[in-house]
Amino acid sequence: MNASTADLPVVVIGAGPIGLAAAARLIERNIEPLVLEAGTTAATAVRAWSHVRLFSPWSEVVDPAAEKLLAPTGWIRPDGAAYPSGGDWADFYLQPLADVLGEKVRYGAAVTGVSRSGRDRIVDADREAQPFVIHYTDPDGTEQRIHARAVIDASGAWATPGPAGGSGLPALGEKAAADRISYRIPDLKDPATRARYAGKRTAVIGSGASAFTALASLADLAKTDDGTGTHTTWILRRGISGSTFGGGAADQLPARGALGLAAKAAVDDGYADAVTGFRTDAVERDTDGRLILVGEDARRLDPVDEVIVLTGLRPDLSFLDELRLGLDERLQAPTALAPLIDPNQHSCGTVYPHGQAELSHPEKGVYLVGMKSYGRAPTFLAMTGYEQVRSIAAHLAGDHEAAERIELTLPETGVCGGAGLFDEPAATEEAGGGCCAAPATLTIGGPASTSGGC
Ligand SMILES: Cc1cc2nc3c(=O)[nH]c(=O)nc-3n(C[C@H](O)[C@H](O)[C@H](O)COP(=O)(O)OP(=O)(O)OC[C@H]3O[C@@H](n4cnc5c(N)ncnc54)[C@H](O)[C@@H]3O)c2cc1C
C-alpha cells in the first residue's frame, strides 16, 4: 500500500449485521469505511426472514462498537434477555445503525466485481502496491467503479441456497418444478403463504435449524382449524440418531436447543414422517401435478403438494474471481479457518473464535467475513462475525497485538457425534461421529483451554 492508497476508504460489501459492525469498528479505528449494499435498505437479507425468531437473545446480536455509535442518538438497547425476530433485528438495531453511518452506506449498490487496479489475477508485478478496484451497479443499473485500500466482503450467503439434489446440483426436474418448490422457511402468518401450505402435504428437505423451524411451524399450522390435514414428510440424507435434533436442553443457547425439540415433537406427535438416508435424485410430477421425489436408490416417495428445500446456504464467489483467494476445497471457507469449523472434524456444531490471521488470503487486504466466511459450514453466529471484524479493523489500523488477541467464549450446541445445527449442507449431515475435540474457548496464538468435552 502506498501513500495515496492509504487515503482510500475500506470498502465493505453488504449492510447486514456483520458489514455494519465492520463499518463501526473501522470508524472506531479512524479508518473511513464505505458500505455498498445491493438492497434498498440495511439488512436486506435479514428482512427476508423477518418472520423467523432468532435463537440468540439481543445481548448476543448487538456489536459493542455499533452500540457506541448509536448511544449519542438516544438509541436504547432492547432487553438483552429477549429474543428478536429477524424483523426486530433489522428495525430496532440494524437500520438505526445504518442511519447513523449516513452517507457511508450506499444502497442499491450491487457489487459485480473486485480486483487489483490494473492487475488481473495472474499479474504479479507491483501487485500489492495497487489499490483494489470495485465494480458495482447503482440503482438505475449504471456501472460504477471505486477504489479501496482494503475490501471486507460481508455479503452473506442468503441469495444462494443449496438445491434439493443429493449431488449438490439441482435434481433432475427440480428447476421445472420451481412453482412448487421453495428454498425458504415459510411465513405462515402471511395469508398467501398460509394458504399455500394449509391442508397440504409438504416435503421438507434438510436437517438444520431452518428445517427444524419449518417442521415446527407446519405442525403448528396442522393444529389450527384452517390447517387441518397439513402433513409434512421430513427428508434427511442421514439416519436419525441422538444428535439429529440438536443439543436440546444441553445447548448453551436454550432457544436453539428448543428448535430441535419442537421438530422432534412434530415427528413424535405424528405431524411429520421422517424419511432417512434419502438423497434426492429427481423430482417428477404425477397426473395431478403433485411432486414425487425420487431417491438415488430409486425409492419413490408418496406425492406431495409442495417441497421446501433447506439444505444450507452457499457463498457467491463469482464477483471475487480476479482475486487470489485461499479457500478450503470442501467448505469454500478461508483455508486457515476451515479446520476450526469443518463439520467433518467438529461434529458438535460448536463455533470457534478467530480473527484476521485465519481470515487472510494470499491476496493481502481482502477478507471474507460474516456468514460468507463460513463457506458451506453451518453454525455461524453473529457474535463470531463481530469478533472477526474487530480483529480485522485492528489489523488494518496497525494494532497487531489487538488483532491477534482473540478471546471470545461462544455457546456450545451440546451436540456431539452428529452434525451441526444450522442449515446443513450434505457434508454436514453426513459428517461422521467424533467428539468435541476442539475447545469452545480458544485463545489464538496462546494455549487452548477446553471448556467441557462430550
Ligand atoms: C433464518 C436464520 C436465522 C438465524 N438466526 C441466528 C441467530 O439466532 N443467532 C445468530 O447469531 N445467527 C443467526 N443466523 C446466522 C447469521 O447471524 C445471520 O445470517 C446474519 O444475518 C449474517 O450476517 P451477515 O452480515 O454475514 O450476512 P447477511 O445478513 O446475509 O447480510 C449480507 C448483506 O449483503 C448484501 N449483499 C449481498 N450481495 C451483495 C452484493 N453483490 N453487493 C452488495 N451487497 C450485497 C445483502 O443484501 C445483505 O444485506 C441466522 C441465519 C438465518 C438465515
The ligand as an SDF file (V2000), in Angstrom:
LIG
                    3D

 53 58  0  0  0  0  0  0  0  0999 V2000
  -33.1090  -17.8740    9.3740 C   0  0  0  0  0  0  0  0  0  0  0  0
  -31.8090  -17.5310   10.0520 C   0  0  0  0  0  0  0  0  0  0  0  0
  -31.7760  -17.4010   11.4260 C   0  0  0  0  0  0  0  0  0  0  0  0
  -30.5710  -17.0690   12.0710 C   0  0  0  0  0  0  0  0  0  0  0  0
  -30.5510  -16.9490   13.4320 N   0  0  0  0  0  0  0  0  0  0  0  0
  -29.4050  -16.6110   14.0530 C   0  0  0  0  0  0  0  0  0  0  0  0
  -29.3660  -16.4510   15.4770 C   0  0  0  0  0  0  0  0  0  0  0  0
  -30.3570  -16.6410   16.1800 O   0  0  0  0  0  0  0  0  0  0  0  0
  -28.1830  -16.0940   16.0510 N   0  0  0  0  0  0  0  0  0  0  0  0
  -27.0460  -15.8570   15.3240 C   0  0  0  0  0  0  0  0  0  0  0  0
  -26.0260  -15.4980   15.9020 O   0  0  0  0  0  0  0  0  0  0  0  0
  -27.0620  -16.0250   13.9810 N   0  0  0  0  0  0  0  0  0  0  0  0
  -28.1970  -16.3990   13.3350 C   0  0  0  0  0  0  0  0  0  0  0  0
  -28.1910  -16.5550   11.9690 N   0  0  0  0  0  0  0  0  0  0  0  0
  -26.9010  -16.5320   11.2580 C   0  0  0  0  0  0  0  0  0  0  0  0
  -26.3180  -15.1340   10.9600 C   0  0  0  0  0  0  0  0  0  0  0  0
  -26.0240  -14.4040   12.1270 O   0  0  0  0  0  0  0  0  0  0  0  0
  -27.2010  -14.3180   10.0670 C   0  0  0  0  0  0  0  0  0  0  0  0
  -27.3840  -14.9890    8.8480 O   0  0  0  0  0  0  0  0  0  0  0  0
  -26.6400  -12.9230    9.7520 C   0  0  0  0  0  0  0  0  0  0  0  0
  -27.6170  -12.2400    9.0280 O   0  0  0  0  0  0  0  0  0  0  0  0
  -25.3470  -12.9630    8.9500 C   0  0  0  0  0  0  0  0  0  0  0  0
  -24.9300  -11.6540    8.7510 O   0  0  0  0  0  0  0  0  0  0  0  0
  -24.0230  -11.2090    7.5260 P   0  0  0  0  0  0  0  0  0  0  0  0
  -23.8500   -9.7300    7.6990 O   0  0  0  0  0  0  0  0  0  0  0  0
  -22.8240  -12.0540    7.4550 O   0  0  0  0  0  0  0  0  0  0  0  0
  -24.8480  -11.5180    6.2050 O   0  0  0  0  0  0  0  0  0  0  0  0
  -26.3070  -11.0670    5.7250 P   0  0  0  0  0  0  0  0  0  0  0  0
  -27.2080  -10.7890    6.8680 O   0  0  0  0  0  0  0  0  0  0  0  0
  -26.7300  -12.0970    4.7380 O   0  0  0  0  0  0  0  0  0  0  0  0
  -26.0680   -9.6770    5.0070 O   0  0  0  0  0  0  0  0  0  0  0  0
  -25.4430   -9.5970    3.7480 C   0  0  0  0  0  0  0  0  0  0  0  0
  -25.8160   -8.2870    3.0760 C   0  0  0  0  0  0  0  0  0  0  0  0
  -25.0440   -8.1610    1.8690 O   0  0  0  0  0  0  0  0  0  0  0  0
  -25.8790   -7.7220    0.8250 C   0  0  0  0  0  0  0  0  0  0  0  0
  -25.2990   -8.1950   -0.4490 N   0  0  0  0  0  0  0  0  0  0  0  0
  -25.2930   -9.4580   -0.9300 C   0  0  0  0  0  0  0  0  0  0  0  0
  -24.6410   -9.4960   -2.1120 N   0  0  0  0  0  0  0  0  0  0  0  0
  -24.2220   -8.2340   -2.3820 C   0  0  0  0  0  0  0  0  0  0  0  0
  -23.5050   -7.6220   -3.4510 C   0  0  0  0  0  0  0  0  0  0  0  0
  -23.0580   -8.3420   -4.5080 N   0  0  0  0  0  0  0  0  0  0  0  0
  -23.2640   -6.2920   -3.4010 N   0  0  0  0  0  0  0  0  0  0  0  0
  -23.7020   -5.5440   -2.3410 C   0  0  0  0  0  0  0  0  0  0  0  0
  -24.3910   -6.0690   -1.3000 N   0  0  0  0  0  0  0  0  0  0  0  0
  -24.6550   -7.4030   -1.3190 C   0  0  0  0  0  0  0  0  0  0  0  0
  -27.2390   -8.3290    1.1370 C   0  0  0  0  0  0  0  0  0  0  0  0
  -28.2840   -7.6130    0.5130 O   0  0  0  0  0  0  0  0  0  0  0  0
  -27.2780   -8.2290    2.6650 C   0  0  0  0  0  0  0  0  0  0  0  0
  -27.8500   -7.0080    3.1050 O   0  0  0  0  0  0  0  0  0  0  0  0
  -29.3830  -16.8730   11.3120 C   0  0  0  0  0  0  0  0  0  0  0  0
  -29.4480  -17.0040    9.9130 C   0  0  0  0  0  0  0  0  0  0  0  0
  -30.6400  -17.3220    9.2890 C   0  0  0  0  0  0  0  0  0  0  0  0
  -30.6500  -17.4600    7.7800 C   0  0  0  0  0  0  0  0  0  0  0  0
  1  2  1  0
  2  3  1  0
  2 52  2  0
  3  4  2  0
  4  5  1  0
  4 50  1  0
  5  6  2  0
  6  7  1  0
  6 13  1  0
  7  8  2  0
  7  9  1  0
  9 10  1  0
 10 11  2  0
 10 12  1  0
 12 13  2  0
 13 14  1  0
 14 15  1  0
 14 50  1  0
 15 16  1  0
 16 17  1  0
 16 18  1  0
 18 19  1  0
 18 20  1  0
 20 21  1  0
 20 22  1  0
 22 23  1  0
 23 24  1  0
 24 25  2  0
 24 26  1  0
 24 27  1  0
 27 28  1  0
 28 29  2  0
 28 30  1  0
 28 31  1  0
 31 32  1  0
 32 33  1  0
 33 34  1  0
 33 48  1  0
 34 35  1  0
 35 36  1  0
 35 46  1  0
 36 37  1  0
 36 45  1  0
 37 38  2  0
 38 39  1  0
 39 40  1  0
 39 45  2  0
 40 41  1  0
 40 42  2  0
 42 43  1  0
 43 44  2  0
 44 45  1  0
 46 47  1  0
 46 48  1  0
 48 49  1  0
 50 51  2  0
 51 52  1  0
 52 53  1  0
M  END
$$$$
